[in-house]
């Protein structure tokens, strides 16, 4: 579906993952391919960090979430979170946010699940939202429907905004935390009405 994202490899054993990382070099991104409370991603700026992250995944530090690992191209740009409500056919843009992801002041330290957040994300201009819908969200909705698994619910797209436009880092089928807190403070509509419309396939009429 030509959704813009990072080049990647997926591995179920340490030896194959290490060989791929050593061939690709650093910086590189190591992801536990499962739920890890927002702590399963390492942005490794050198080879030693990347290999240590692989060891952590495969030694059981993340439990079953680390049984498989995704190794991704390092993308440059500004991260942003983009949220939509979906009813299987229609995707309704819900809001944007950015979180303070690094552990320590000055944007240093390991990634966390989020030390705080703000909304809207300044980088997500109306033009960038339109591109994200057209290039990422709408092809995703169309693809899932064609595969017989139309998506209904909250779609949370983690994005990297580069000079060339948005690239998809990840999807979550939920509101983010802490992003949800700042989204709800800005919401002026009745959330229950919107959620019911998503569940009933009526977002196009909302």
C-alpha positions in Angstrom: 0.0 0.0 0.0 3.1 2.2 -0.3 2.8 3.6 3.2 6.0 5.6 3.9 8.0 4.1 6.8 11.5 3.1 7.7 13.4 0.3 6.1 13.4 -2.6 8.5 14.2 -6.3 9.3 12.3 -8.6 11.7 14.1 -11.3 13.6 13.3 -14.2 15.9 16.9 -15.1 17.0 19.8 -13.1 18.3 22.4 -14.3 15.7 20.4 -13.1 12.7 19.6 -9.8 14.4 23.2 -9.2 15.3 24.4 -10.0 11.8 21.9 -7.5 10.3 22.8 -4.7 12.8 26.5 -5.2 12.1 25.9 -5.0 8.4 23.7 -1.9 8.6 25.7 0.0 11.2 24.6 2.8 13.6 22.6 4.9 14.3 19.9 2.3 14.2 16.6 1.6 16.0 16.0 -1.7 18.0 12.3 -2.5 18.9 10.9 -5.3 21.0 8.1 -6.6 18.7 5.4 -6.6 21.5 3.9 -4.6 24.3 6.7 -3.2 26.5 5.0 -0.3 28.3 6.7 2.2 26.0 10.2 1.0 27.0 10.9 -1.5 24.3 12.5 0.9 21.8 16.2 1.8 21.8 17.6 4.5 19.5 21.2 3.2 19.4 23.7 5.8 18.3 26.6 3.3 18.1 27.0 -0.4 17.5 27.7 -1.2 21.2 24.3 0.3 22.2 22.5 -1.6 19.4 24.0 -5.0 20.4 23.3 -4.4 24.1 19.6 -3.6 23.1 19.4 -6.9 21.2 20.8 -8.8 24.1 18.2 -7.2 26.4 15.4 -8.3 24.1 16.5 -11.8 23.7 17.6 -12.4 27.3 14.0 -12.0 28.4 14.1 -8.5 29.8 10.8 -7.7 28.0 9.3 -11.1 28.5 7.3 -12.4 25.5 7.4 -8.9 23.9 11.1 -9.4 23.1 10.7 -12.9 21.5 10.9 -11.1 18.2 12.8 -7.9 17.4 12.3 -5.3 14.7 15.5 -3.5 13.6 14.7 -0.2 11.8 16.5 2.5 9.8 17.2 5.6 11.9 15.0 8.4 10.7 15.7 12.0 11.2 13.1 14.7 11.9 10.6 15.5 14.5 8.3 12.9 16.2 4.6 13.5 16.6 1.6 11.6 17.6 -1.6 11.6 15.4 -4.9 10.2 16.5 -8.0 9.2 14.5 -11.3 7.6 15.4 -12.2 4.9 12.9 -15.4 3.0 12.2 -14.1 0.5 9.6 -14.6 2.8 6.7 -14.2 6.4 7.8 -11.2 7.8 9.7 -11.9 11.1 11.6 -8.8 13.1 12.7 -9.0 13.5 16.4 -6.0 15.4 17.5 -2.2 15.7 17.6 0.3 15.7 20.5 4.0 15.4 21.3 5.4 13.8 24.4 8.6 14.4 26.3 10.0 10.9 25.7 13.6 11.0 27.1 14.1 10.2 30.7 16.2 13.3 31.7 16.2 17.0 31.2 17.7 18.3 28.0 16.2 15.5 26.0 18.8 13.0 27.1 18.7 9.5 28.5 16.7 6.4 27.5 13.2 6.5 25.9 10.3 6.2 28.3 6.6 5.8 27.9 6.4 9.6 28.2 7.4 12.1 30.9 4.7 14.6 29.9 2.9 15.8 26.8 1.5 18.8 25.0 -1.2 19.3 22.3 -1.5 20.3 19.5 1.9 19.3 18.0 3.2 22.5 16.2 4.8 20.4 13.5 1.4 18.9 12.5 0.1 21.8 10.4 -3.2 21.5 8.5 -1.1 20.6 5.4 0.8 17.9 7.3 -2.4 16.5 8.7 -3.9 16.3 5.2 -0.7 14.5 3.9 -0.8 12.1 6.9 -4.4 11.2 6.2 -3.9 10.8 2.4 -0.5 8.9 2.5 -0.7 6.9 5.7 -4.1 6.6 7.4 -6.4 6.2 4.4 -4.2 3.6 2.7 -4.1 1.7 6.1 -7.9 1.7 6.4 -8.3 0.6 2.8 -5.8 -2.1 3.2 -7.3 -3.5 6.4 -10.7 -3.6 4.8 -9.4 -5.4 1.7 -7.7 -8.0 3.9 -11.1 -8.6 5.6 -10.2 -6.9 8.9 -11.7 -3.4 8.8 -10.4 -1.4 11.7 -12.8 0.3 14.2 -11.5 2.2 17.3 -8.7 4.6 18.1 -5.8 4.6 15.7 -2.7 6.2 17.1 0.0 6.8 14.5 3.5 7.5 15.7 5.1 9.7 13.1 8.5 11.1 12.1 8.1 14.4 10.2 11.0 14.9 7.9 11.8 17.4 5.2 10.2 14.9 2.8 7.0 14.6 4.8 5.5 12.2 7.3 6.8 8.6 7.8 5.0 6.0 10.0 7.0 4.8 12.9 4.3 2.6 14.6 0.6 2.2 15.1 -1.2 1.7 18.4 -4.9 0.8 18.7 -5.4 3.0 21.7 -5.0 6.5 23.0 -1.5 7.2 24.2 -0.5 7.9 27.7 0.4 10.7 28.5 -0.9 12.1 25.2 -4.5 11.2 26.1 -4.5 13.5 29.1 -3.8 16.6 27.0 -6.1 15.6 24.2 -9.0 15.2 26.6 -8.4 18.7 28.1 -8.8 20.2 24.6 -11.9 18.2 23.6 -15.1 20.3 23.3 -17.3 17.5 21.9 -19.0 14.7 23.8 -16.5 11.8 23.7 -19.2 9.2 24.2 -21.1 10.4 21.1 -18.0 10.1 19.0 -17.1 6.6 20.4 -20.6 5.4 19.8 -20.5 6.7 16.2 -17.2 4.8 15.7 -18.7 1.6 17.1 -21.8 2.0 15.0 -20.1 2.8 11.7 -21.6 6.3 11.7 -18.5 8.6 11.8 -19.3 9.9 8.3 -22.5 11.4 9.7 -21.0 12.9 12.8 
